[in-house]
Amino acid sequence: MSPSPAGGVAAVIPAKDEADRIAATVTAVRAIPAVDLVVVVDDGSTDSTADRARAAGAHVVSHARNRGKAAAMTTGAEFVSRHEAAEDREHRRPLLFVDADLEGSAANVAVLVPPVAEGRADMSIATLPPQRSSGGGHGFVVRLARDGIERLTGFRAAQPLSGMRCLSRQAFETATPLAPGWGVEVGLTVDVLLAGLEVVEVPCDLHHRVSGADWRGQVHRATQYRDVALALARRRVRRGLR
């Protein structure tokens, strides 16, 4: 681990149909003192997400169709690399991944930056307080993810599915290609830890939408369970485990 000597952090915000929230999220992230580049990846939105993100001051990259969070994160990181090449920048920025629906609370992801920027960790993960609205899940996906990460790495994550993370570029590239779909966070944690890099969890006052108990919420959780299970299974195979 080493600090980022040139300063500056690139925030990457994957977004799908977040027109009602994206401007507030971008505005909050741009106000973080360390952030000097904000990239919104419009992942096949059918609303005005891209226009509102651009109007709020973000660089915007769009996917013609929805490709999923992992692809959006990769596209955002690639944009940052191209931007830095155009700047002729010697030192690369850490990557701060932020969910698009956080609105004003996104300003609080600032606490994720110092551990990475100062070289104390290679990846910091936000742990969230109880959310304002309750979902209809029963914790099955969280338990699967937490237990799977611990079996593979010995690290017991408080919130293994948290999407708000700051990573050194070494950490991000270690985990590339990212686990697809909703397995991306679990894959990141396992891959970074197995590479011998340092991971810390940081309490962060963030609030976002929580999947409800209706059929859409149930479908989301079933898909999430499948993707997390696949991400863990592939990493067990790589290590010769059952």
Order of alpha helices (4+ residues) and beta strands (2+ residues): beta-alpha-beta-alpha-beta-alpha-beta-alpha-beta-alpha-beta-alpha-alpha-beta-alpha
